[in-house]
């Protein structure tokens, strides 16, 4: 959660502008709604929505404004964005151990990126609200019987006998989100992000035994040794005492896909500046299935003061991108929009350049963020998985293609967990196809485990270091 430290505040972003005059908090209902949920009892749904509307916000306007300022600096290549978390949360993930592990891996990844890039990192977690799951079909057939598809814990249950959409689950989503946000706040306020915290930052005890290649293990250990030396030097000269706010706390923002508009509307409130803020999270994104120019989701999002993400894949036509940005960012606010690209390693070279060109033809200054996960999903022996080598390939191509096309990749977006699951093939621990069933836990898409997440951070850090090195020009 966003820290209270004044030193973490970025300069103010663009001056506030009111919501469009032809927009209202429920004008989305006049548009075509995709990925909607059909409830059997509308009256019950209405009571739940009224209750949600009375409940207090989960985040503050000030925190959202701070994130908007930081993302403006990402768009200006002054910071780097790290966004990550589960594909879709379960209510059961709202536990002490799970939250701590996810927070820990994001903090450790960000420290490695700060070291390699010599730049501040904006941290956004996919948590405290990522309970909805878009589906390609509303139903599925199991053993010859048709059932409502599982839409996420805020709609229905995974068990076949629990597939009926239940409005009460929307309240469950709110309270589980609130508990998660509260515990993250408690951890950060208690020093969990402090560089002196033994559980999070004891670099001497970071275990690289999973790295099977000795050369790679040596490279990773060299980075850790340099990090430890730098922190130790700061302690020696007392910099950790004179700069407690910088070393002792961080901003950790929350995010989720804004899929269920009935829910999102109830947590959207008019701010002190006259703008409308979704106070159920800091950052919302529109999925690849819900970004129709004339659709309900785009209509709802265009009135929000929150920073907004848009998933951009092969189905996005370049000629649609400019008009979509005009709708969602009519005042050309720097960093207001984050374009989260997801093509697949085999497709990124075909689509990304034309999308970059389409944005460069406008006045919009966006954050470009690479999601190398979704476009690289495959099925192996009946198990949904991803290959680490394909994830890295798409990420590397994204960096290079942006450079070649006069643009900058400003961030990365991963589905990951702090647990030692076996859902993605490869990485320095060299997981094989036969290893997938060892500890496959995801009910949705496969995630990077703790070790693979750090692998990614080390590789990006190495890339950043090489970009800074004068040797590259020889």
N, C-alpha and C positions, 0 to 999 in steps of 0.2 A: 504494500500500500504506500501511497505517497508519504514521504517523511515530512516532519514538521520543521525541518531545518531550513532556515532562511537562505543558507548558502547554496542549497540545491535548486533554488528557484532560477529559472531561465528568464531572460529579458522578455518583456511583454510581446505577444504576437500582434497580428493585425488588429486594429480597433474593432470592437464589437459592432456587428450589424444585425438589425432585427430580422426575424423570420420573414420570408416573402409575404406580401400583403394578401396573396391569394391562397395562402396555406393556413390550415388549422390543424390542431392536434389530432383530429379524426378525419381529415380530408382524404386520407388513404382509403377509407371505406368506400369511396366512390370509384375506385380503380379495381382492376382485375387482380385478385389475390391468388398467388400460387403458393404451394406448400402449406395450405390452410389446414386446420384441424376441424373435423366435424364432431361436435359434442351432441349427445342424445338429449341433454336437458339444458336448453338455453337459459332458463331461469336460474339454474344452479351456477352456470358460468357467470351470469350477471352479478350474482351475490359475491362470488369470488373476486371478480374484477373490481367491484366496489370496495371490498376489503383491501385489496392491493393498493387502490388509489389513496386510501387513508393511512397506509403504513409509511414510516419515515424513509428518506433516501438512504441508499447504501454508500454513496460517495458524495463529495461536495463539488459545488461549482468551482471553487478555488483550485481543487485538484485537477479538474478537467481543463481549466484555463492554463495551469502549469504544464500539463501534458501537451496542450496545443502549442505552447511556446517552445517546448523542447522539440516537437516534431517539425516546427518551422525551422529550427536549426539543423535538423536532419536533412530537410529539403535543401538547405544551403550548404550541405556537406561539412557541417561543423560538429555533428554527432553521428552516431551509428545506432540503428534500431535492432534490438533483439526481442522477438516475440515467440513465445512457445508455451506448450502445455498439451493437455489431452485432446484427442480428436473430439470426444464428447465425454463430459463428466458424468459420473454416476453420483447419486446422493451418498452412496457408501464412501466415495472419495473424500467426503467432508470429515476427515479424521486427523488427529494430531500427526501421526506418522506420515501420511500421504502428503499433507500440506507442507510439512517440514522438508521432505525429500524433494518436492518439486521446487520449492523456494531455494533450496540449497543448490540444486543443479543450475538453475537460472543465474544465481549469484556467482557461482564459480565460472560458468561460461562467460559471464559479462566481465569478470576480472581478467580472464585470459584475453578477451577482445580488447579491453582497455589497454592492456600491456602491449599487444601486438600493433594496435592501430594508433596508440597514443592519442586517443580521443575519448570523450565521454560516451557512455552507452545509455540509451533509453531502454528501460526494461518494461515489457508489457507481457503479462501472463495470460494465457488462455485458461482462465479459471474464475470461480465465483459467479457462474452464470452460463457456462457453456454446456447446457443440459439438453438443448434441442438438436435433433438430427434430421437433416433434409433427406428425402428418399426419392428415388426415381419412379417408384410406383407406390400407391397408397396401400396396397395389400400384398401379401405373399402367400404362397401355397406350401404347406408343410404336410407331408404324408397324405397328399390328396385333399387336404382341407384348407380352405382359404381363411386367412386371418388378417386383421389390420396389422400393417407393418409397425415395427417398433420405431417410435418417433423420438425417443429420448425420455429420460426420467421425468421431465416436466410435462409429459403428455400421457404416457402409458408405461407398462412394465415390460421387461424382456420375456418373462414367462408367458407362454401361449395363453394361459387362462387369465392373464392380466393385461390383455391388449386393448381393452375398451378405454378410450380417452377419458380421463378423469380430471375435471377442473380443479379439484383439491390439490393436484400435483403442481399447479402453478404457485400455490401458496408454499408448497414444499420447496419449490425452486427458490422462492424469495428467502425463506428462512435458512436454507442450506447455504445460499449465497452470502447472507448476512453473517452467518457463523464463520464462513471461510474468510470473508473480508476482516471480520473482527480479530480472528486469530493471526492473520498476516500482520495486521496493525500491531497486535501484542508482541509478536516475534520481533518485528523491526524496532519497536519502541524499547524492547528488552535487550537490544544489542545483537540480535541474530546476524545482522548484516555488518557488524563491526569487524574490521580486519583483524582484530585481536581475539575474536570469538573462536574458541578451540574446536567446536564441532563443525563450523563452516569453513574456516580459513587456515587450519593447521597444515600448511603446505608441506611440512616435513613428513606428514603422515598420509599424503595423497598416494594412493596405491596404484602403481602403473603395471602391476603384474599381469593385467589382462592384455597388455600390448605385446603380442608375440614376436613381432619383428624387432630385433635388437637395435637396428639403426633408428627406427621410428621411436622406440622407447628412449633412446639416448637424446633424440631431438626434443621430445616432450619433457624429459627430465631437465634438460638445459633451460627450457623456458621456465619451469618451476623453480629451479635454482636461482635464476635471475630475478624472478618475482620475489622469492624469499629474501634475497640479498637487498633488494630495493626496500621492502617493508622493514627489514631489520635495520637498515641505515636510517630510515625515518624514525624508528624507535630510538636509535642511538642519539640522534641529534635533538630528540624531543618534538619532532614534527607531529607525531601522533597525539601529543598532548596539546599542542597549540592549534591543531586542525582537527579537533574531535568531530566536528560536524561532517567533514569530508570523509574521514576514515570510519566513522561510527554509524552512519546511516545512509540510506539510499532511497530513491523513489522506486516503488514497485506498483505499476498501474495494472488494472484489471481489464479484461476484454472478453467479448463473446460475439457470436454471430447473431445479428438482430433478426431472428427468424419468425417468432410468434408476435405479431404486431399488437394483438390485444394485450398481451403482457407488457410489452415495451411502452405502450401508450400510458399505462397506469403509473409508470415510474418516470414519466417525462413531466417536468415541472417548469414553470416560468421562472427564470432567474432574476437577480437583482438588476441586471442590465437590460431586461426586456426580452432576452433571447430564451429559447426553449432548450433545456438540457435534459438528456436522459440520465437520471441520477441512479440508475441501476448498475452502471458500470462507467468506466472512463472512456472506453473506445469500443465502438461497434463496427462490424463490417457486414457488407452485403455479399451474399454468396453467389457463386457462378450461376445458380438456378433461379435467382430472384432479382436480377439486375435489369429487368425489362424497362425500357425508357418510359413506357406508359403504365407501368405496374404499380401496385400498392406499396411495395417496399421502397422504391425510389421516391415515391411521393412522400412517404413518412420521413425518410432520411433527409430530404432536402430542407426540412424545417429545423433540423437539430444543430445546436452549436457545438456538439461534440466533434472531435476529429473522427473521420470516417474512413474505413477501409473498403476497397472493392476488389473482389477476386477476379482476376483477368486470366482467361485461358484461351485455348485454340478457338473456341466458339465465339470469342469477342471479335467482331468485325472492326477493323481500324476506323472506318467511317462512323461507327457508333460511339467511339471512345470520347471524342471531342464533345458531342452533344450531351453525353452522360455527365461529363465534368461540368459543363455549363449549367446543368440542372442542379447538381449537388454542391457546386462551388461558384455561385453566380457572382460573388464579390472578389474572386481570385485571391483567396487567403492562402499565403504560403504555408504549405504543410497541412492544410485542411484535409486533403485527400491522400491516402496511402494506397497505391496500386500494388496489390499482392499478386504477383504473377505465378502461374502454375501451369506449365506446358508439358513437362516431361523432357528428359534428356534428349530424346530423339526428335523433339519438335521445337525446342526453344529457338534454334537458329532460324527457323522458318517464320515464326510469329513475332518474336520480341522486337526485331528491328522496325517492323511496320508500326507496332504500337508505340515505340519510342518516337518515331517520326510523326505520328498522329498527335501526340502530346506536345511535341516541340512546335507544332503548327498553331498551338493555342497560347493563351496568356497564363495558363495554369502552371503553378510550380508545385509539383507533387513530390511525395516520397515514393521512390521505387523500392519495393521489397520483394525478395525472391522466396517463394514457397517451393522448394524442390521435392516436396513429399507427394502431393496429390497426383501429379502427373506421372508418377513412377510406381503406381500400385499394380501388382500382378497377383495371380493365384498360382501357388506351387503345391501340388499334391492336395488340392482342395482347401488350402490355407491361404488367406489373403496376406500378402507380405510386400516388402520393398527391398531393393538391393542398395546397400550403402554406396556402392560404386556408382550407381545411377544418380543417387542423390548428390554426390560430390561432383559428378560430371555436369549436371544441370547447374549447380551453384557456380562452378568454375566458368562455364560458358556465360552465365549471367554477368559476372564481373567483366569478362572480356568483351561481350557484345555491347554493354553499356559504354565502355571506353571507346570502342570502335565507332559508336554512333553519337558521340559527343554528349553522353549522359553519365550519371553516377548511380551505382547501386547503393542505396542508403540503408538497407536493412535485410534481415533474414527472418523467416517465419517457419517454425518447426513444430511438428507433432512429436512430443517427447514426454518422458516420465523420469522421475528420479529413482524408479525401481529397476532392478536388474532382470527385466523381462527378456524374452527371446522372440521378438516379433519382426525384426528387420535383419536380413541376411548381410553378413560381412562386418566391416569395421576392424579395428586393430585386434579385437578378440577373436576375429575370424569365425563368426557364427556360420554354420552350414545349414543347408536346407533341412537336414535331418534333426537339427537342433531346435527348430521352430516349436515343436510340441513340448519342449522341456519346461518352459514357463511362459506360455502364450496366454495373456490375460485380457487383451483388448476385446471388447464386444463390438467395436466399431472398426476403425482403421489401425493398421500397425504403426507403432511408435518407435522412435529411437530410445534405447535404454540409457541408463546413467553413463556408462562408459562410451557409448556411441555419441552421445551428446557432447561429451568432453572432446572426443575425437574431432568433431566438427569445429568446435571452438579453437582447438590447437591448429587445425588446418587453415582456418580463416586468419588466425593470428600470424601464422607463418607467411601467408600471402601478404598481409599488411606489412610485415617486417621486410619482405623482399621488395615491396613497392617503395619503401623508404630507403633501401640500401643503394648507395652510389655505385656499387659493383654492377648493378643492372645496366648501367649506361656504358659499361666498358665493352 
